[in-house]
Amino acid sequence: MSSRINFQEALELYDMDLLELGKIASKIREEKFGRKTYYNINRHINPTNICKDVCQFCAYSSSRKNPNPYTMSHEEILDIVQNSVKNGIKEVHIVSAHNPDAGLKWYLEIFSKIKQQFPNLHVKALTAAEINFLANQHNLTHQDIIDKMVEFGVDSMPGGGAEIFDEGIRKKICGGKVSSKDWLKIHKLWHNSGHKSNATMLFGHIEKREHRIDHMFRLRDLQDQTGGFNAFIPLVYQRENNYLKVQDYLTAQEILKTFAISRIVLDNIPNIKAYWVTSTIKLALIAQEFGANDLDGTIEKESINSAAGAKSANGMKQSEFIELIKNSNFEPIQRDSLYNEII
């Protein structure tokens, strides 16, 4: 193996024995973080499920599968934030559908209102897919939207909308959504504005192993240029209430191998997050032994993945989160949204 793994070598890692692969990934993890596992106290808010796109894997947007459309008022959102701040959240994570009736002003004003009331609260909002949608809707450039996000108080970007970068697969599962080229471009612009973001990969649907490796390599290349990604988050496809006819679901072994390989390939992205919402908390805890050093957070409430079968609708208590990490022989460390440790 060369000093930096190449595409073919990375693909061949899938053929390794699971435990041997885990040892390699775990060694890299321990060299960086020891036995520390990060979590944060956060609140997910999904303000609307009305969407112009019909992604085949989505069970959240209002459609034949989910016939209950909604759009929250600013007052409703602020009430949620206020209650969550009382519970100690450090971050509000705002992601929703591509609602053609909401408008850019609706988003920007709520960011501004949150910041005015809670200036120390970290606002993580607008995926690259949402930015692309808003730019197209309002005849603005991606840079225009990013400038407005910064102006109105957005602190960092989530990694959603990446799905899988291969355009052939994208056409089948999320045609009409942001292209892989534009997803990467938007994150590059965001990084160039002096801000951080995360990156995701949705896997376990109709993609093949080589598509996952390709996805990781494109992220590695961009990270070489900007250094702006805080974390990589492999998202396990949720199978219920959507239109993808997936016959062969991932095994736990394949999921854990994907975590381990992402730790090995993404040598320049510091944090690998086992997002317990999509992997289940049990598998996320095991993923700590396969390169993952972050489990996300308490989330309080989550609508997008739970609509497709994830057991995440009501989040998790901090005390339970801490105890689970400790019981798996790791050290729970609370962090802020930019991975500064909170003592």
Beta strands, then each sheet from edge to edge (+ up, - down):
strand 1: 36-40
strand 2: 42-45
strand 3: 91-94
strand 4: 122-125
strand 5: 197-203
strand 6: 229-236
strand 7: 271-272
strand 8: 294-297
strand 9: 331-334
sheet 1: 8+ 1+ 9+
sheet 2: 2+ 3+ 4+
sheet 3: 5+ 6+ 7+
end
